[in-house]
Amino acid sequence: LAEENKDAGWLIMNGNRIQIKRRQFEKVIDKLDAI
């Protein structure tokens, strides 16, 4: 999911690692119909 949405507001690039802003990501998940 992170690979497909590299410009998303819920992602942080920390060196080589992709980290997720949990609260913002939870809001995105809540809006999705299917996971």
HELIX and SHEET records of a PDB file:
HELIX    1   1 ARG A   22  LYS A   31  1                                  10    
SHEET    1   A 2 LEU A  11  ASN A  14  0                                        
SHEET    2   A 2 ARG A  17  ILE A  20 -1                                        
END                                                                             
